[in-house]
């Protein structure tokens, strides 16, 4: 019995020594478990040196490490992807996009290349919906039409004489409507232009169906879409952004009432969508205050973002507020969307409430007024990381204004596609230096102003 116990103790002691030796002198380092390794590629790192790496390690939706091929040996990956020399880019961030669900009555016009093609889509939609139903759409541009002109009411009448039709131009500052839509809105050839907008007329004074800057005089009649028809297509439209490499967006000009639909979509398990920050308009102060109480509740996937303000209009009207008159118009410089004192008070009120702002400012006079107002607000209540920014920044302001923006870290989200989608409007309304320098990107960057892009603008 004593020999048996002694033998057992020797075995246990030997095993203990072996365990201690293994723990103190491992033959192989312990590798960290991670979700994904991508290797053997040209991985673009957008740092100061624009580094091209070979391998990238991801865990729990976060980049753990990026470097040469040797770093892969430090990790045990659930999934290992051989890029086979292909290029891997960071996801694009669209800093100002309008995205929504599509009502049944909606037509996508972003790829339409002719008025004939547009009319075919309208006819098909009229057949689908039946007589009397509104038809809406977005995305046409006369610059993309093979006919080289804008669609007019007479064109739309051919396709859908018995359906009211309103189709929004790319950029969303004008629409074309048919005769029935004009009739329902009470707009005749003698109706005066709405404040800040234009009802276009032909050479005989007849309304041609184009309404610039104040399209709500017709759009207000379009019935609201049902929740069920919007939520399904909104998820599809958001998901489609991923196929274009857009992984983060700021969705501009939302209403507080829109937020629950986004929450419902992003709460679905396994859903694949871009990270969304929603920008809200200040039209309903009570709803905005209720929303503000929820700031911080969001996740990395869905957040409550800045407040949007419209300082002026755009060049479709034209309504952008400029320092010098438009070409051929002795004293017309566009206009602010509200009296100057009201706009300044509006910005100060929102800043004092602690919100970040994204301010629509297109004309050089509007840009300079907004910048001066923000600078005054920052001087009275400094916030180092305020992140207030200007949307569009279509005309180049003075160097002094850009220097103020750099000094106070006022940001820009630029929309370079305006350069071609609004080319005709720029040529018609600007000249000389102003025309040559519209939609500036290099000059604000040279003044150390941070510039981001909104490549799509709308989807």
PyMOL commands that set and color helices and strands:
alter all, ss='L'
color gray80, all
select helices_A, chain A and resi 2-24+69-74+115-129+142-144+153-159+179-184+216-219+227-243+256-266+285-292+340-352+364-380+399-407+418-421+423-429+432-436+442-446
alter helices_A, ss='H'
color red, helices_A
select strands_A, chain A and resi 32-39+42-44+52-53+55-59+62-67+75-82+87-88+92-97+106-108+135-140+165-169+174-177+198-201+207-212+246-254+275-281+302-310+357-361+389-392+411-414+451-453
alter strands_A, ss='S'
color yellow, strands_A
deselect
rebuild
show_as cartoon
